[in-house]
Amino acid sequence: MTRNARPLTGKVALVAGGTRGGGRGIAVELGAAGATVYVTGRSSAAGRSDLDRPETIEETARLVTDAGGLGIPVRTDHSRPDEVRALVERIAAEQDGRLDVLVNSVWGGDPLTDWAHPLWEQDLDTGLRLLRQAVETHVITSRFALPLMVARGSGLVVEVTDGNTNRYRGSFFYDLAKSAVIRLAVAQAAELKEHGVAAVAVTPGFLRSEAMLEGFGVTEANWRDGAAKDPNFAASETPAYLGRAVAALAADPDVMARTGQALATWGLYKEYGFTDADGTQPDWPAHWAEALEEEHGPLGDPV
């Protein structure tokens, strides 16, 4: 963003699932680039979601505004079509039909993921709930939001996932959800191309989210101490790194050349030159090759 400090000034974005983690990082960095950002999720000042975490959409919206954009929080359950329809109708009314960036970052599947058992030993209702939460919400949101982009003949859809290779992700329903989200980007890209709208999937590396910091018993101020528990934590990255990757894509006039691709922070930083919040440029595959490949095998080829 050296040529234009706020290349997304005048642009409108919707970050679905912007309460915390990668979604919050994306929302804030879109705001830093000048965008008006609608921040949605189920956790708000009016009450917590079933995740029972303290982060709220109002907090994210304030961070967006503090970064230089305009954050607008709208409490939305993206599993409910009527709520999503109302959200998009509000955006259309307030922004004269404009929506330039749609980020599908709804997740909420951590407490639903069973890392210990194979499919045939897992609770089926819990696994199917994970898929509804992590995949159906994206479909519902795109169904109602895409017409705004198609009508204008431009825009970018970002599907946030975990990993961009064929490597198994360690748990059946988790793997299925994250792989399906990549396919959502591919399918949307195919249908949107003739309308001038791009769709991509983007993954972070080892994401240092609020929950991850808590799990390691550290804060962002002393996060490196977490490497004592797991040396791989030293290669982690903040949500801002993912956010800067998405902001760079959103500001790229040639983003259509990438439509249908599964992208990653570690590839995009090399092309756009952005850094993480501390000025570093984490590269998860490089770390994997050096520290993990001998024990766990290759990370895998990009999908």
C-alpha positions in Angstrom: 0.0 0.0 0.0 2.9 2.4 -0.5 1.5 4.1 -3.6 -1.9 4.8 -1.9 -2.1 4.5 1.8 -5.9 3.9 1.7 -6.6 2.2 -1.7 -10.0 0.9 -0.5 -11.4 4.4 0.3 -15.0 4.4 -1.0 -15.2 0.6 -1.0 -17.8 -1.4 1.0 -17.0 -4.7 2.6 -18.9 -7.3 4.5 -16.9 -9.5 6.8 -19.2 -12.3 7.9 -17.7 -13.8 11.1 -15.7 -10.8 12.0 -16.0 -11.0 15.7 -12.5 -12.5 16.4 -9.5 -14.3 15.0 -8.9 -14.1 11.2 -12.3 -12.4 10.6 -11.4 -9.6 12.9 -7.9 -9.3 11.4 -9.4 -9.0 8.0 -12.0 -6.4 9.0 -9.5 -4.2 10.7 -7.0 -4.3 7.8 -9.8 -3.5 5.2 -10.6 -0.6 7.4 -6.9 0.4 7.5 -7.0 0.5 3.7 -10.0 2.9 3.9 -13.0 0.7 3.5 -16.4 0.8 5.1 -16.7 -2.6 6.8 -19.9 -4.3 8.0 -18.8 -6.6 10.8 -21.2 -9.4 11.5 -21.4 -12.4 13.9 -23.4 -13.6 16.8 -21.3 -12.2 19.7 -22.3 -8.7 20.5 -22.7 -6.3 23.4 -26.3 -7.5 23.5 -25.1 -11.1 24.4 -22.6 -13.8 23.7 -23.0 -16.6 21.3 -22.8 -20.2 22.4 -19.0 -20.0 22.1 -19.2 -17.8 25.3 -16.2 -15.7 24.4 -15.8 -12.0 25.3 -15.0 -10.6 21.9 -17.8 -8.7 20.2 -18.7 -7.3 16.8 -18.9 -3.9 18.3 -15.2 -4.1 19.4 -14.2 -5.2 16.0 -16.1 -2.3 14.4 -14.4 0.2 16.7 -11.0 -1.3 15.7 -12.0 -0.8 12.1 -12.8 2.8 12.6 -9.7 3.4 14.7 -7.6 2.0 11.9 -9.0 4.6 9.5 -12.1 3.0 8.0 -15.7 2.9 9.1 -16.8 -0.1 11.1 -20.5 -1.0 11.2 -21.5 -3.9 13.5 -24.7 -5.8 12.7 -25.6 -8.8 14.8 -26.3 -11.7 12.4 -26.7 -15.4 12.7 -25.5 -16.5 9.2 -27.2 -19.9 9.6 -30.6 -18.0 9.4 -31.4 -17.0 5.8 -33.9 -14.3 7.0 -31.3 -12.6 9.0 -28.8 -12.6 6.2 -31.4 -11.3 3.7 -32.1 -8.5 6.1 -28.4 -7.7 6.5 -27.8 -7.5 2.7 -31.0 -5.4 2.3 -29.6 -3.0 4.9 -26.2 -2.8 3.1 -27.9 -2.2 -0.2 -30.1 0.6 1.3 -27.3 2.3 3.1 -24.6 2.0 0.4 -26.7 2.6 -2.7 -26.5 -1.0 -3.7 -22.7 -1.2 -3.4 -20.7 -4.2 -2.0 -17.2 -4.5 -3.2 -15.8 -7.2 -0.9 -17.5 -10.2 0.7 -15.5 -12.2 3.2 -17.0 -15.5 4.3 -15.1 -16.1 7.6 -17.9 -17.7 9.7 -16.5 -20.7 11.6 -17.3 -21.3 15.3 -16.4 -25.0 14.9 -13.6 -25.4 17.4 -15.8 -26.8 20.2 -17.4 -29.1 17.7 -14.2 -30.6 16.3 -13.3 -34.1 17.6 -9.5 -34.5 17.1 -9.4 -37.9 19.0 -11.7 -40.2 17.0 -12.2 -41.5 13.5 -15.5 -40.8 11.7 -17.2 -44.0 12.9 -16.6 -43.2 16.5 -17.7 -39.5 16.4 -21.0 -38.1 17.4 -22.9 -37.6 14.1 -25.1 -34.8 15.2 -22.1 -32.8 16.3 -20.2 -33.4 13.1 -23.1 -32.4 10.9 -23.6 -29.3 13.1 -20.0 -28.3 12.4 -20.7 -28.6 8.6 -23.8 -26.5 8.9 -22.0 -23.9 10.9 -18.8 -23.8 8.8 -20.1 -24.4 5.2 -23.8 -23.7 5.0 -23.4 -20.3 6.5 -21.0 -19.4 3.7 -23.5 -20.6 1.1 -26.4 -18.7 2.7 -24.3 -15.5 2.9 -23.1 -15.6 -0.7 -26.6 -16.5 -2.0 -27.9 -13.1 -0.7 -24.8 -10.9 -1.1 -23.6 -11.9 -4.6 -26.5 -10.1 -6.5 -25.1 -6.8 -5.3 -21.7 -7.6 -6.9 -23.2 -9.1 -10.0 -25.3 -6.0 -10.5 -22.2 -3.7 -10.5 -20.0 -6.1 -12.5 -17.2 -6.1 -10.0 -16.1 -7.4 -6.6 -14.2 -9.9 -4.7 -15.3 -12.9 -2.6 -12.9 -14.3 -0.1 -13.5 -17.7 1.5 -11.4 -18.1 4.6 -10.1 -21.6 5.1 -7.3 -23.6 6.8 -4.6 -24.9 4.5 -4.5 -24.9 0.7 -3.1 -28.4 0.0 -4.6 -31.8 -0.3 -3.1 -32.9 3.0 -5.6 -34.4 5.5 -6.3 -31.9 8.3 -6.5 -34.3 11.2 -10.2 -34.8 11.8 -12.9 -35.9 9.4 -15.5 -33.2 9.8 -12.9 -30.4 10.2 -11.1 -31.6 7.0 -14.3 -31.8 5.1 -15.4 -28.3 6.2 -12.1 -26.6 5.3 -11.8 -28.5 2.0 -15.4 -27.6 1.1 -14.8 -23.9 1.7 -12.0 -24.0 -1.0 -14.5 -25.7 -3.3 -17.0 -22.9 -2.6 -14.4 -20.4 -3.9 -13.9 -22.5 -7.1 -17.6 -22.9 -7.8 -18.3 -19.2 -7.2 -15.4 -18.2 -9.4 -16.8 -20.3 -12.2 -20.2 -18.7 -12.0 -19.1 -15.2 -11.3 -16.3 -14.8 -13.9 -18.5 -13.6 -16.7 -19.8 -10.9 -14.3 -16.4 -9.5 -13.5 -16.4 -10.8 -9.9 -13.5 -12.7 -8.5 -13.7 -15.5 -5.8 -10.7 -17.0 -4.0 -9.9 -19.0 -0.9 -7.3 -17.7 1.5 -5.6 -19.4 4.4 -3.3 -18.2 7.1 -0.5 -20.3 8.5 -0.4 -21.0 12.3 -2.9 -18.3 13.3 -2.2 -16.6 16.6 -5.8 -15.9 17.5 -7.2 -14.8 20.8 -8.2 -18.3 21.7 -4.8 -19.6 20.7 -3.0 -17.1 22.8 -5.2 -18.1 25.8 -4.5 -21.8 25.1 -0.7 -21.1 25.3 -1.1 -19.0 28.4 0.4 -15.9 26.8 -0.7 -12.5 25.5 0.3 -10.8 22.2 2.8 -8.8 24.2 4.8 -11.9 25.4 3.6 -14.4 22.8 7.0 -15.8 22.1 7.0 -17.4 25.5 4.5 -19.8 24.1 7.3 -21.5 22.1 8.4 -23.1 25.4 5.2 -25.2 25.2 5.4 -25.8 21.4 8.4 -24.7 19.4 6.2 -24.4 16.3 4.4 -21.5 18.0 7.5 -19.3 17.1 6.4 -19.6 13.5 2.8 -18.3 14.1 1.3 -15.2 12.7 -1.2 -12.6 13.8 -4.7 -12.1 12.3 -3.4 -8.9 10.9 -1.2 -10.8 8.5 -4.2 -12.6 7.0 -6.0 -9.2 7.0 -3.2 -7.6 5.0 -3.2 -10.4 2.5 -7.0 -9.9 1.9 -6.6 -6.1 1.8 -3.9 -6.5 -0.8 -6.1 -8.7 -2.9 -9.0 -6.3 -2.6 -6.9 -3.4 -3.8 -5.4 -5.3 -6.7 -6.9 -4.2 -10.0 -5.9 -7.5 -11.6 -7.4 -9.7 -9.0 -9.5 -11.4 -11.6 -6.3 -13.2 -12.7 -6.4 -15.1 -9.4 -10.1 -16.1 -9.4 -10.8 -19.7 -8.4 -7.4 -20.1 -6.7 -6.6 -21.2 -3.1 -4.1 -18.7 -1.8 -2.1 -18.3 1.4 -0.4 -15.6 3.4 3.0 -17.2 2.8 2.6 -16.8 -1.0 0.9 -13.5 -1.0 3.4 -11.6 1.1 6.1 -12.4 -1.5 4.0 -10.8 -4.2 2.5 -7.8 -2.3 5.3 -7.2 0.2 3.2 -6.8 3.3 4.4 -7.8 6.8 2.9 -9.0 10.0 2.1 -6.6 12.8 5.7 -6.8 14.1 7.3 -6.3 10.7 8.2 -10.0 10.2 7.0 -12.2 7.3 6.0 -15.6 8.7 6.2 -18.4 6.1 4.5 -21.6 7.4 5.6 -24.0 4.6 9.2 -22.9 5.1 8.9 -23.7 8.8 7.2 -27.0 8.0 10.0 -28.0 5.6 12.7 -27.2 8.2 11.1 -28.5 11.4 8.2 -30.8 10.7 8.6 -32.5 7.3 10.9 -35.3 8.5 8.4 -36.4 11.1 5.1 -35.6 9.4 5.9 -35.8 5.7 5.5 -33.1 3.1 2.9 -30.4 3.6 1.4 -31.3 0.3 0.9 -29.7 -3.1 -1.5 -26.8 -3.5 -5.1 -27.7 -4.5 
